[in-house]
Amino acid sequence: MASKDFDIDQLAAYLHITPNQVTKMVTRGKLPGRRVNGQWRFSESEIHHWLEEQIGIVESDELQRFERILEKNFDASIDERTMLCEFMSIDAIAIPLDARTKTSVVREMCNVAAGTGLLWDAAQMAEAVSAREALHPTALENGVALLHPRRPQTSILSDSMVALGITTQPFPFGNTSGHQTDVFFLICSTDDQMHLRILARLARLVTDEVLLTLLRSAQSPVEAMEVLRAAELELIESDIRQ
């Protein structure tokens, strides 16, 4: 399905900012856009990729704003799941993850995802994830990598899902600051909108150093799932109180 285009007013409504702010951002090169007959037009898919990049670099408070924007724009009739843990299962968690190189991590994480029955071709997903990593590494400075393909792999995926793997030792995984990585999430989504929602929630959760400490000390997939669920519920309750 072809990506639709936004005009300035439509994109402003989508991002919950003013048309003037959109105009300033695109003229300053801070938004991907193009001129068509003298008018600015914005590809929905390019805006989704821009949002993905913003999610990876903004601070925790800004992540909350991004997540709220995505929630407001999300068509609830497509999928009513609201928690990250609803996209995960015990079968999609590997502790420890038996991998010591970037290539083996991607391969094993895709194998873990395929073990749920939701992903039909682990090799094809691994190829797509590796291509995304080559374009821009997803490893963060806190030792977490948020693996995902650049585009939804709908032909080999029956439903959106998230897998988790934790290695016994951290190792270089492409973080530009040189930090090593030992916690790996794999996001497999059926559409861009769902991908952004999952990515935004994950990005917020992994800013919590207590959560990461508990995940790294988890002795089983069940324990890791309990840690994630408790942290996510606390995050949701905090949002409600604000």
N, C-alpha and C positions, 0 to 999 in steps of 0.2 A: 504494500500500500504506500502510495506516494505521500511524502511529508507535506503538510499544509503550510501556508505562509501566514504570518501575522503582519498587520500594519502597525504603526506606532501606537495607536489607541488600544488595539487588541493586545499587544505585547505589554503595554502598561497595566492593563487590567489583569493579565495573566501573572505578572510579576508583583502586582500590588504596589506599584509605584506610579508616579505621575508621567504623562506623555513628555513633559519637558525633561524629566530625568532620563527617559529613554533616549531622547534626541541628543542630550549631552553625552551620554555614554557611548552611543554609536559613532558620533562625530569624533570622539576622542579615542576611538579604537578599542573601547572596553566592552563592546558587544558585537557579536558577529551579525552583520547586515549587508545588504546590497541595494543599490539604486535601481529602480524599475520605473521608467518614464518619469524620472525626477522625484519619485517617492521611495521612502525607505521600506524595504520588505525584509522579513526575518523568517528563516526556515525553522519550523518547529523542531526538527531533528538537530539542527545546529544549536538552537537555544538549549535543548536538553543536554548536549555535550558541554556547552558553556556552564550550565548549572552544575554538572558533574565536576567540572574543574573547580568551580567556586566552593563546592562542598569539601573538596580536598584541602583547601588552603585557609578557610576562614576560622575564626575563633568559635568557642562553644556557644556563646550567646547568639552569634550570627547563624550558627547551625540551627538553632531553635527557630529562628525566623524563616530560614529556608524550608524547614520541615512543615511549618504552618502554611507557607505558600503552596507547597506540594499537596498538602491535605485539602486545602480549599479548591484546588484545581482538579483533584482526583475524582473520577466518576465512580461513586460508591457502588453503582450497579454492576461494575465489572468485578470487583473483589472487595468484600467487606472486612477482610482481616486487618486488624489495626496494630498487632504486635509482631515484632520481628520473630519471636519464638514460634509464632504460628506458621512460619515458613521453614521451620527447622524440625528435625526429628533426631532421635537418638542414633539412628542408623547413619545420619549425615555428620557425625562427629567422630573424629579419629584422635585418640589420646593413648599413646603418643602417635604422632604422624611419622611414619617411617620414611623420611626424606632428608637429604643433606645438601642438595643443590637446588638451584632455581628450577631447572628442568624437571627434576624428580618431584618437587613440591607441586608444580602445576599438574603433572601427570597423576600423582597420587590423590590430589584434591578432587580432580575430575573423576577418578575411579571411585572415591568415596561418595560423590554425588550420584554417580551411576548406580551405586549399590542400593539406592532408595527406590529405583524403578522409574523415577521421574525423568531421568536423563538417559537417552537411548544410545548415544554415541560419545563415549568419554574421550576418544581420540580427537574427534572433530571439535569438541568443546576445548580440549587442551590446546589445540592449534589456534583457536580464536582467542583464548586467554593469553597465550604466548605472544600473539601479534599485538594485543593491547599493551602488554608489558614492554614490548620492544618500542612501542610508540611513546609511552610514558609510564615509568614504574609506579606501582600503587603502594609501595612500602612507605609507611609513615615513620616518623622519628621515635615513636614510642614502642617500636618493635612489632607493630601490626601491619599486615598487608591486606588490602581489600581487593582481592582478585575478581576480575570479571571480563567478559568479552566486550568489545566496543559496541556491538549491536546485539539485540536479543536473538537467541538462536532457536527460533520457534520451531524449526523443522526437526529438532532433536530433543525437544523439551516439552513435556506434557503439562507442567505447571511451574510457577515460580518457586524457587527454593534457595536456601542458604546452607552451606556446609562449613564446618569448622575443623581445623587441624592445628595441633600444637606440637612442635618438635621438642625434643629433650634439650637441645642446645640451640641458641640463636646463631645465625650465620648471615653473611652478606647477601642481600636480596635486591639490590639496586637502589636503595635509599640514597639520594643525592648528597646527604650530609654524612654518609658513612656509617649510620647506625645499623645494627644487625637486627634480624627479624626472626621471631619464633612463633608468632600467633598468626594464623592464616584463615581468613574468611573467603569463601567463594560465593559470589552472588550470581545466580542463574535466574534470569527473569524473562517473562514472555512478552514484555513491552517496555518501552522507554520510561513511561510514567511510573510503572511499578518499580523498575530498577532504581529510579531516583528516590522514591520513597524509602525503599530498603536501604539504599546507600546513606541517605540522610540520617536515618535512625541508627544505623551501625556507627556512622562517624561520630554521632553524639555519645553513644555508649562507650566507645573506646577512648574517649578523652578522660574517662574515670580510671585513675591509676589503681584504686582499690579493686575495681572489677578485674583489671588485668592481672593483678597479683593473685587474686583468687582463681582466675582461670588457669594461670600458670601452675598453680599448686593442685589443681583438680586431678583426682586419681582415676576418674572414669567419665564417660560421656554423660551419664546420668547426673553426676556432680556438676559438670560444666553447664549442662542445661539448667539446673537449679540456680546456679550462680547468675547466668544470663537472665533468667526469668525474674529473679528477685531484683536485679539492677534495673531492668526495664520497667517493672512495676513502680519502683521508686522514682524513676524518671518521669513516668506518666503522672504519678501523684503530685510530683513537684510542678509539672506543667499546669495541672488543674488548680493548684493553690495560687498560681500567679495571676 
